[in-house]
Amino acid sequence: MPTTPLTEQQIAERLAKLSGWERSGDKITKLFRLKNYSAGLAFACAVGTIAEAMDHHPEIVIGWRKVTISYSTHDAGDKLSHKDFDAAEVVDRLPYPAAEM
């Protein structure tokens, strides 16, 4: 059964509750800065484990000392749904060794 996309108002309300996440069209994205490449790999694996448990999989881009996570919901027509924001909230609770800015 398809997931219902959120309204613009619902998206704005949910996004306002997240720290560091930005909307990019029909996706929400966050850049995580890590201490080193290995920490980024470990963090990406933790996000992947969460994705499997929630049956909601983000795009993950791993770079040098950074990982970008992007969510949208395929079964909602590649629009934003509650699944994206629920998953982002869980990812934000992960401890990770952040890079010094």
DSSP file (Angstrom, degrees, kcal/mol; ACC not computed):
  #  RESIDUE AA STRUCTURE BP1 BP2  ACC     N-H-->O    O-->H-N    N-H-->O    O-->H-N    TCO  KAPPA ALPHA  PHI   PSI    X-CA   Y-CA   Z-CA
    1    1 A M              0   0    0      0, 0.0    74,-0.1     0, 0.0     0, 0.0   0.000 360.0 360.0 360.0 131.0    0.0    0.0    0.0
    2    2 A P        -     0   0    0      0, 0.0     2,-0.3     0, 0.0    74,-0.2  -0.243 360.0-119.5 -64.2 150.0    1.5    3.4   -0.9
    3    3 A T        -     0   0    0     72,-1.3    70,-0.0     1,-0.0     0, 0.0  -0.702  27.7-116.5 -87.7 141.4    2.5    5.8    1.7
    4    4 A T        -     0   0    0     -2,-0.3    78,-0.4     1,-0.1    72,-0.1  -0.651  27.4-125.1 -80.7 127.6    0.8    9.2    1.8
    5    5 A P        -     0   0    0      0, 0.0    76,-0.3     0, 0.0     2,-0.1  -0.339  28.5-110.0 -65.6 153.5    3.1   12.2    1.1
    6    6 A L        -     0   0    0     74,-2.9    74,-0.2     1,-0.1     2,-0.1  -0.477  29.8-112.6 -79.6 156.0    3.1   15.0    3.7
    7    7 A T     >  -     0   0    0     -2,-0.1     4,-2.6     1,-0.1     5,-0.2  -0.373  32.3-103.7 -77.9 166.3    1.6   18.4    3.0
    8    8 A E  H  > S+     0   0    0      1,-0.2     4,-2.4     2,-0.2     5,-0.2   0.894 124.1  50.5 -58.4 -40.3    3.8   21.5    2.8
    9    9 A Q  H  > S+     0   0    0      2,-0.2     4,-2.3     1,-0.2    -1,-0.2   0.919 110.2  48.8 -65.2 -43.7    2.7   22.5    6.3
   10   10 A Q  H  > S+     0   0    0      2,-0.2     4,-2.5     1,-0.2     5,-0.2   0.899 111.2  50.7 -62.9 -40.4    3.4   19.1    7.7
   11   11 A I  H  X S+     0   0    0     -4,-2.6     4,-2.9     1,-0.2     5,-0.2   0.940 110.5  48.7 -62.0 -47.3    6.9   19.1    6.1
   12   12 A A  H  X S+     0   0    0     -4,-2.4     4,-1.9     1,-0.2    -2,-0.2   0.901 112.7  48.3 -60.4 -41.8    7.7   22.6    7.5
   13   13 A E  H  X S+     0   0    0     -4,-2.3     4,-0.6     2,-0.2    -1,-0.2   0.921 115.1  43.6 -65.4 -45.0    6.6   21.5   11.0
   14   14 A R  H >< S+     0   0    0     -4,-2.5     3,-0.9     1,-0.2     4,-0.4   0.904 113.1  51.6 -68.8 -40.7    8.6   18.3   11.0
   15   15 A L  H >< S+     0   0    0     -4,-2.9     3,-1.5     1,-0.2     6,-0.2   0.866 102.3  60.4 -64.5 -36.5   11.7   19.9    9.4
   16   16 A A  H 3< S+     0   0    0     -4,-1.9    -1,-0.2     1,-0.3    -2,-0.2   0.739 101.3  55.4 -63.1 -22.6   11.6   22.7   12.1
   17   17 A K  T << S+     0   0    0     -3,-0.9     2,-0.4    -4,-0.6    -1,-0.3   0.543  95.1  82.5 -87.2  -8.4   12.1   20.0   14.8
   18   18 A L  S <  S-     0   0    0     -3,-1.5     2,-0.6    -4,-0.4    71,-0.1  -0.779  74.6-134.0-101.2 142.1   15.2   18.6   13.2
   19   19 A S  S    S-     0   0    0     -2,-0.4     3,-0.1     1,-0.2    -3,-0.1  -0.836  82.9  -5.5 -97.2 120.7   18.7   20.0   13.7
   20   20 A G  S    S+     0   0    0     -2,-0.6    11,-0.4     1,-0.3     2,-0.3   0.368  94.1 128.4  86.0  -6.2   20.8   20.5   10.6
   21   21 A W        -     0   0    0     -6,-0.2     2,-0.3     9,-0.1    -1,-0.3  -0.651  38.2-165.9 -85.2 140.9   18.5   18.8    8.1
   22   22 A E  E     -A   29   0A   0      7,-2.9     7,-2.8    -2,-0.3     2,-0.5  -0.929  19.4-121.6-125.7 150.3   17.7   20.8    5.0
   23   23 A R  E     -A   28   0A   0     -2,-0.3     2,-0.4     5,-0.2     5,-0.2  -0.768  24.1-179.3 -90.1 134.0   15.0   20.3    2.4
   24   24 A S  E >   -A   27   0A   0      3,-2.7     3,-0.6    -2,-0.5     2,-0.4  -0.817  63.4 -65.1-131.3  91.0   16.2   19.9   -1.2
   25   25 A G  T 3  S-     0   0    0     -2,-0.4    -1,-0.1     1,-0.2    54,-0.0  -0.528 120.9  -8.9  65.7-119.6   13.1   19.5   -3.4
   26   26 A D  T 3  S+     0   0    0     -2,-0.4     2,-0.3    -3,-0.1    -1,-0.2  -0.072 126.8  74.6-101.9  32.5   11.4   16.3   -2.4
   27   27 A K  E <   -A   24   0A   0     -3,-0.6    -3,-2.7    45,-0.1     2,-0.4  -0.950  66.2-141.0-135.5 156.6   14.3   15.1   -0.1
   28   28 A I  E     -AB  23  71A   0     43,-2.0    43,-2.7    -2,-0.3     2,-0.3  -0.972  28.8-174.8-114.4 141.4   15.6   16.0    3.3
   29   29 A T  E     -AB  22  70A   0     -7,-2.8    -7,-2.9    -2,-0.4     2,-0.3  -0.971  14.4-174.7-139.0 146.0   19.4   16.0    3.6
   30   30 A K  E     - B   0  69A   0     39,-2.2    39,-2.4    -2,-0.3     2,-0.6  -0.992  16.6-144.2-142.9 137.8   22.0   16.4    6.3
   31   31 A L  E     - B   0  68A   0    -11,-0.4     2,-0.5    -2,-0.3    37,-0.2  -0.890  15.7-162.1 -99.2 122.9   25.8   16.5    6.1
   32   32 A F  E     - B   0  67A   0     35,-3.2    35,-2.4    -2,-0.6     2,-0.5  -0.915   6.4-150.2-105.0 128.4   27.6   14.9    9.0
   33   33 A R  E     - B   0  66A   0     -2,-0.5    66,-1.3    33,-0.2    33,-0.3  -0.873  18.4-169.1-101.3 129.0   31.2   15.8    9.6
   34   34 A L  B     -D   98   0B   0     31,-1.9    64,-0.2    -2,-0.5     3,-0.1  -0.693  33.7-112.7-116.8 165.6   33.4   13.1   11.1
   35   35 A K  S    S-     0   0    0     62,-1.9     2,-0.3    -2,-0.2    63,-0.1   0.856  92.5 -14.8 -65.9 -36.6   36.9   12.9   12.6
   36   36 A N  S  > S-     0   0    0     61,-0.2     4,-1.7     1,-0.1    -1,-0.1  -0.938  75.7 -88.0-158.4 176.4   38.2   10.7    9.9
   37   37 A Y  H  > S+     0   0    0     -2,-0.3     4,-2.2     1,-0.2     5,-0.2   0.895 121.6  54.3 -62.7 -41.9   37.3    8.4    7.0
   38   38 A S  H  > S+     0   0    0      1,-0.2     4,-2.4     2,-0.2    -1,-0.2   0.884 106.2  52.3 -61.3 -38.7   36.9    5.3    9.2
   39   39 A A  H  > S+     0   0    0      1,-0.2     4,-2.5     2,-0.2    -1,-0.2   0.886 108.1  52.4 -64.4 -37.0   34.5    7.1   11.5
   40   40 A G  H  X S+     0   0    0     -4,-1.7     4,-2.6     2,-0.2    -2,-0.2   0.902 108.7  49.4 -64.1 -41.6   32.5    8.0    8.4
   41   41 A L  H  X S+     0   0    0     -4,-2.2     4,-2.2     2,-0.2    -2,-0.2   0.926 112.1  47.9 -62.7 -44.4   32.3    4.4    7.3
   42   42 A A  H  X S+     0   0    0     -4,-2.4     4,-2.0     2,-0.2    -2,-0.2   0.913 112.4  49.4 -63.1 -42.3   31.3    3.2   10.7
   43   43 A F  H  X S+     0   0    0     -4,-2.5     4,-2.4     1,-0.2    -2,-0.2   0.928 109.9  50.8 -62.4 -45.3   28.6    5.9   10.9
   44   44 A A  H  X S+     0   0    0     -4,-2.6     4,-2.3     1,-0.2    -1,-0.2   0.878 109.1  51.9 -61.2 -38.0   27.3    5.0    7.5
   45   45 A C  H  X S+     0   0    0     -4,-2.2     4,-2.1     2,-0.2    -1,-0.2   0.891 108.5  50.8 -65.1 -38.8   27.1    1.3    8.5
   46   46 A A  H  X S+     0   0    0     -4,-2.0     4,-2.1     2,-0.2    -2,-0.2   0.910 110.1  49.5 -64.8 -41.2   25.1    2.4   11.6
   47   47 A V  H  X S+     0   0    0     -4,-2.4     4,-2.5     1,-0.2    -2,-0.2   0.904 109.9  52.3 -63.2 -40.3   22.7    4.4    9.4
   48   48 A G  H  X S+     0   0    0     -4,-2.3     4,-2.2     2,-0.2    -2,-0.2   0.875 107.2  51.8 -62.4 -38.2   22.4    1.3    7.1
   49   49 A T  H  X S+     0   0    0     -4,-2.1     4,-2.1     2,-0.2    -1,-0.2   0.908 110.5  48.2 -65.1 -41.8   21.5   -0.9   10.1
   50   50 A I  H  X S+     0   0    0     -4,-2.1     4,-2.5     2,-0.2     5,-0.2   0.919 109.0  54.8 -61.6 -43.7   18.8    1.6   11.1
   51   51 A A  H  X>S+     0   0    0     -4,-2.5     5,-1.9     1,-0.2     4,-1.1   0.906 108.4  47.7 -58.1 -43.9   17.5    1.6    7.6
   52   52 A E  H  <5S+     0   0    0     -4,-2.2     3,-0.4     1,-0.2    -1,-0.2   0.922 112.1  49.5 -63.5 -43.6   17.1   -2.1    7.5
   53   53 A A  H  <5S+     0   0    0     -4,-2.1    -2,-0.2     1,-0.2    -1,-0.2   0.866 119.0  38.0 -64.3 -36.1   15.3   -2.1   10.9
   54   54 A M  H  <5S-     0   0    0     -4,-2.5    -1,-0.2     2,-0.2    -2,-0.2   0.528 102.9-130.5 -91.3  -6.7   12.9    0.6    9.8
   55   55 A D  T  <5S+     0   0    0     -4,-1.1     2,-0.3    -3,-0.4    -3,-0.2   0.904  75.0 112.8  52.7  45.2   12.6   -0.8    6.2
   56   56 A H      < -     0   0    0     -5,-1.9    -2,-0.2    -6,-0.2    -1,-0.2  -0.889  52.4-160.3-148.0 112.0   13.3    2.8    4.9
   57   57 A H        -     0   0    0     -2,-0.3    15,-0.3    -3,-0.1     2,-0.1  -0.825   1.3-158.0-110.1 125.6   16.6    3.3    3.1
   58   58 A P        -     0   0    0      0, 0.0     2,-0.5     0, 0.0    13,-0.2  -0.380  30.1-101.8 -87.9 169.9   18.3    6.6    2.5
   59   59 A E  E     -C   70   0A   0     11,-2.6    11,-2.2    -2,-0.1     2,-0.5  -0.825  41.8-162.9 -83.3 132.5   20.9    7.7   -0.1
   60   60 A I  E     -C   69   0A   0     -2,-0.5     2,-0.5     9,-0.2     9,-0.2  -0.983  11.1-172.8-124.1 124.5   24.3    7.6    1.7
   61   61 A V  E     -C   68   0A   0      7,-2.4     7,-2.6    -2,-0.5     2,-0.5  -0.973   8.8-160.6-118.5 120.5   27.3    9.4    0.2
   62   62 A I  E     +C   67   0A   0     -2,-0.5     5,-0.2     5,-0.2     2,-0.2  -0.878  20.3 159.0-104.4 125.8   30.6    8.8    2.0
   63   63 A G  E >   -C   66   0A   0      3,-3.2     3,-1.1    -2,-0.5     2,-0.7  -0.640  54.5 -54.0-127.5-172.1   33.4   11.2    1.5
   64   64 A W  T 3  S-     0   0    0      1,-0.3   -27,-0.1    -2,-0.2     3,-0.1  -0.592 121.8 -18.2 -72.5 112.2   36.6   12.2    3.3
   65   65 A R  T 3  S+     0   0    0     -2,-0.7   -31,-1.9     1,-0.1     2,-0.3   0.696 126.7  82.8  63.6  23.3   35.5   13.1    6.9
   66   66 A K  E <   -BC  33  63A   0     -3,-1.1    -3,-3.2   -33,-0.3     2,-0.4  -0.992  51.7-168.0-154.7 149.5   31.9   13.5    5.8
   67   67 A V  E     -BC  32  62A   0    -35,-2.4   -35,-3.2    -2,-0.3     2,-0.5  -0.996  11.6-155.5-135.8 129.4   28.7   11.5    5.2
   68   68 A T  E     -BC  31  61A   0     -7,-2.6    -7,-2.4    -2,-0.4     2,-0.4  -0.927   8.2-165.7-108.6 128.2   25.6   12.9    3.5
   69   69 A I  E     -BC  30  60A   0    -39,-2.4   -39,-2.2    -2,-0.5     2,-0.4  -0.945   6.9-177.3-113.7 130.8   22.3   11.3    4.3
   70   70 A S  E     -BC  29  59A   0    -11,-2.2   -11,-2.6    -2,-0.4     2,-0.4  -0.995   3.6-167.0-131.5 135.1   19.2   12.0    2.1
   71   71 A Y  E     +B   28   0A   0    -43,-2.7   -43,-2.0    -2,-0.4     2,-0.3  -0.946  19.8 145.4-121.6 141.6   15.7   10.7    2.5
   72   72 A S        -     0   0    0     -2,-0.4     2,-0.7   -15,-0.3     8,-0.2  -0.910  46.4-109.5-154.0 167.8   12.6   10.6    0.4
   73   73 A T  B > > -E   79   0C   0      6,-2.7     5,-1.5    -2,-0.3     3,-1.4  -0.883  18.8-166.5-111.0 113.8    9.9    8.0    0.2
   74   74 A H  G > 5S+     0   0    0     -2,-0.7     3,-1.5     1,-0.3     4,-0.3   0.898  90.3  53.1 -62.6 -42.6    9.7    5.9   -3.0
   75   75 A D  G 3 5S+     0   0    0      1,-0.3   -72,-1.3     2,-0.2    -1,-0.3   0.370 103.1  60.0 -81.5  10.2    6.3    4.4   -2.3
   76   76 A A  G < 5S-     0   0    0     -3,-1.4    -1,-0.3   -74,-0.2    -2,-0.2  -0.007 133.0 -88.6-114.5  24.6    4.9    8.0   -1.8
   77   77 A G  T < 5S-     0   0    0     -3,-1.5    -3,-0.2     1,-0.2    -2,-0.2   0.809  78.2 -61.3  75.7  30.4    5.9    8.9   -5.4
   78   78 A D  S   <S+     0   0    0     -5,-1.5    -4,-0.2    -4,-0.3    -1,-0.2   0.838 108.9 127.4  60.2  34.7    9.4   10.0   -4.3
   79   79 A K  B     -E   73   0C   0     -6,-1.0    -6,-2.7    -3,-0.1     2,-0.3  -0.579  69.0 -83.2-107.6 175.0    7.9   12.7   -2.1
   80   80 A L        +     0   0    0     -8,-0.2   -74,-2.9    -2,-0.2     2,-0.3  -0.650  52.2 169.5 -83.6 137.4    8.5   13.3    1.6
   81   81 A S    >>  -     0   0    0     -2,-0.3     4,-1.2   -76,-0.3     3,-0.9  -0.808  52.9 -89.7-134.8 176.8    6.5   11.3    4.1
   82   82 A H  H 3> S+     0   0    0    -78,-0.4     4,-2.7    -2,-0.3     5,-0.2   0.806 120.3  68.3 -58.5 -29.2    6.5   10.6    7.8
   83   83 A K  H 3> S+     0   0    0      1,-0.2     4,-2.2     2,-0.2    -1,-0.2   0.883  97.2  51.5 -59.7 -39.3    9.0    7.8    7.2
   84   84 A D  H <> S+     0   0    0     -3,-0.9     4,-2.2     1,-0.2    -1,-0.2   0.924 114.0  41.7 -64.6 -45.7   11.7   10.3    6.2
   85   85 A F  H  X S+     0   0    0     -4,-1.2     4,-2.1     2,-0.2    -2,-0.2   0.864 112.7  53.5 -73.3 -36.0   11.3   12.4    9.3
   86   86 A D  H  X S+     0   0    0     -4,-2.7     4,-1.5     2,-0.2    -2,-0.2   0.926 112.5  45.2 -61.5 -44.1   11.0    9.4   11.6
   87   87 A A  H  X S+     0   0    0     -4,-2.2     4,-2.6    -5,-0.2    -2,-0.2   0.904 110.2  53.9 -67.3 -41.9   14.2    7.9   10.2
   88   88 A A  H  X S+     0   0    0     -4,-2.2     4,-2.3     1,-0.2    -1,-0.2   0.891 106.2  53.5 -60.0 -39.7   16.0   11.3   10.4
   89   89 A E  H  X S+     0   0    0     -4,-2.1     4,-0.7     2,-0.2    -1,-0.2   0.896 110.2  46.8 -62.2 -40.1   15.1   11.5   14.1
   90   90 A V  H >< S+     0   0    0     -4,-1.5     3,-1.0     1,-0.2     4,-0.4   0.923 110.9  51.4 -68.2 -44.2   16.6    8.1   14.8
   91   91 A V  H >< S+     0   0    0     -4,-2.6     3,-1.7     1,-0.3    -2,-0.2   0.894 104.5  58.3 -59.4 -40.3   19.8    8.9   12.8
   92   92 A D  H 3< S+     0   0    0     -4,-2.3    -1,-0.3     1,-0.3    -2,-0.2   0.739  99.0  59.4 -63.9 -21.8   20.2   12.1   14.8
   93   93 A R  T << S+     0   0    0     -3,-1.0    -1,-0.3    -4,-0.7    -2,-0.2   0.560  81.3 108.6 -83.6  -7.6   20.3   10.1   18.0
   94   94 A L  S <  S-     0   0    0     -3,-1.7     2,-0.4    -4,-0.4   -51,-0.0  -0.478  71.2-129.0 -68.5 134.4   23.3    8.1   16.9
   95   95 A P        +     0   0    0      0, 0.0    -2,-0.1     0, 0.0    -1,-0.1  -0.697  38.0 168.5 -78.7 137.1   26.5    9.0   18.7
   96   96 A Y        -     0   0    0     -2,-0.4     2,-1.4   -62,-0.0   -56,-0.1  -0.995  44.2-106.5-149.0 148.2   29.3    9.8   16.3
   97   97 A P        -     0   0    0      0, 0.0   -62,-1.9     0, 0.0   -61,-0.2  -0.574  44.1-154.2 -76.8  93.8   32.8   11.3   16.5
   98   98 A A  B     -D   34   0B   0     -2,-1.4   -64,-0.3   -64,-0.2     2,-0.1  -0.341  16.1-110.6 -71.0 146.8   32.2   14.7   15.0
   99   99 A A        -     0   0    0    -66,-1.3     2,-0.4   -34,-0.2   -64,-0.1  -0.428  33.8-106.3 -71.3 150.0   35.0   16.6   13.4
  100  100 A E              0   0    0      1,-0.1    -1,-0.1    -2,-0.1   -66,-0.0  -0.650 360.0 360.0 -76.0 132.3   36.3   19.7   15.1
  101  101 A M              0   0    0     -2,-0.4    -1,-0.1   -68,-0.0    -2,-0.0   0.443 360.0 360.0 -91.6 360.0   35.2   22.7   13.2
